[in-house]
């Protein structure tokens, strides 16, 4: 049996055995892709990478923020606390420390006005925080919703996920996409 298939910009006939081999290879490959869902959870390495992206996003805001902004010192302190919580968790501490630090960072972002030039990126940062909190092994949904319920940036941006990216790669790609669209090239993550 021959089946018509498209390969390398030319039409070629593939026999059923070759098509079955290609299909099996695709299925096996897709089983090795980085998947992080609420149902399956994430590995601690994946969560650490997501936290690092959120830290980089918050640091990018610090780099361009007005030095006289009233929330600037709180943001600096929240970043330092999150860095400390991350290292404590990596060395065997409780995940609740990271949960608290992320909630603090989310609370600080609530003070950043929606009219700020980089406000769309704050929306992405808050969405990233939501993603990280949801990926934590023992994150409590009640605390997550309570902290973000009063944040004006919550729910304004939905993280676009691509199957071929890691969870941290998705967060970074979303940030860079919004930064480019808004002309904030100084805030691009590398």
Buried (B, 14 or more C-beta within 10 A) or exposed (E): EEEEEEEEEEEEEBEEEBBEEEEEEEEEEEEEEBBBEEEEBBEBEBBBBBBBBBBBBBBBBEEEBEEEBEBBEBBBEBBEBBBBBBEBBEEEBEBBBBBBBBBBBBBBBBBBEEEBEBBBBBBBBBBBBBBBBBBBEEBEEEBBEEBBEEBBBBEBBEBEBEEEBBBBBBBBBBBBEBBEEBEBEEBEBE
